[in-house]
């Protein structure tokens, strides 16, 4: 919490959630998560079920002087049928609005998604039902 407070969080756009307080939602995440203030814990639970190991998108770092942020998550569970989750997509859209509201007004994309896995791991995960 001290590190988040250094980044001036929580604020009007971001809040702390205790949803992972017993590390049951996602064992590899800390007990306190920072999420958009307007997203309910119920929606976060649904979004976590669409992500491998429950690693829903959460805020890790925010520039205290602006909107630039870094988020972490695991890959979505698209599977071979390319399944979708409306709530997961809404969550990513909200992240985009919070980090770059001016770009959205002009119809641009506001999130840059970087997959840090080796390509062989990414291909293997698709075969297992991930993305």
N, C-alpha and C positions, 0 to 999 in steps of 0.2 A: 504494500500500500504506500509506503514511503516513496518508492520510485515513481509510482503513478502520480502521487501528489506533487512531486518535483516537476512533472510534466503538466501540472495544473489540472489534474483529473481527480475526481469526477467534476464535470461541469454541466452546462445545459444540454449538450449533445451526447455526452458519454456518462455511463453510470457503472457502479460496481454491482456485480451479482454474486450471490453466495450459492448459486446453482450447483457449483462443483465443490462445495464446502467439505464433503467427505470423499472427494475425488472419485465419486461413483459415475458421474457423467463421462469424464475423461481422465483416466488415471495419470496420463502424462502431462496434464495441465495443472496449474496451481489452484488452490482452493478459491481464490478471489480472481474473477475475470472482469475485464472491462469490455462493455458492449454498448451499442447505441441505446440512448435513453428511451427511445420510443419503441423498442422491441421487447416484448414480454418474455418472461422466462418460459412460458408455455411454447412460444414459437422457437426459442432457442433449443429446447429439448427436441422438438421435431427436426430442426435443422441438424442437430448433432447425429440423429439416426441416419441421415443421408450421407454422412461423412465417415470415412474409415476411422475406426477406433474412437468414434465420437468427437473427433477433433473439429468442432465447428469453427468458423472464422471468428477470431477475437483480436482485439487491439493489443499489440505488444509495445509499441512506441509511438509517441506523438510529439511532433515539434511543438514546444510550448509557445512559440511565436507565430504559429500558423496552423494550417490544416493538414500538412504532410504527415502521413501515418504509415506504419508497417503493421501488417496483420499476419497471423499464422493460421494455418488450417491444414487438414489432410485433403487428399483428393476426394471428390464426390464419388459415390457408388453408382456410377452410370450403368455399368455392366454392358453386355453385348447388345442389349436392346436399347441402349442409350436412354435409360430412365431419367426423369427430371423431377425436381422438387421445387414447387412454386415458392415455398417458404424460404428455402435456401437461396433461390434467385432473388427474392425480395430482400433478404438480408444483404447480399452482395450489392444490390442496387442502393440500399440505404448507406452502406459504407462509401460507395461512390459519391452520393449526394453530400455526405459529411466531409469528405476529403477534398472535393473539387466542385463546389456548387456552380461556379461560373462556367466551367466546361460543359456541364450538363445543360445549362440554359442554351448553349449554342449547338447542342446535339452531338457533342463529342463523347468519346469514351473516357471514363474517369478512373478506371482501375487498370493497373498493369499487373498481370498475374504471371509470376515466375515459378516454374516448376524446377526445383533444385535436385530432383532425383536423377540418377543416371538413366539413360534412355532404356537400357535393358530392364531396369526395375519398373519403369512406367509401362512398358509393353507387357511385362509379366502381370502387373496389377490389373490391366484390362482383362486379361484372360481369367483372372480370379473374381471379376465382377466390379473392379474399381475403375478408375479413370487414369 
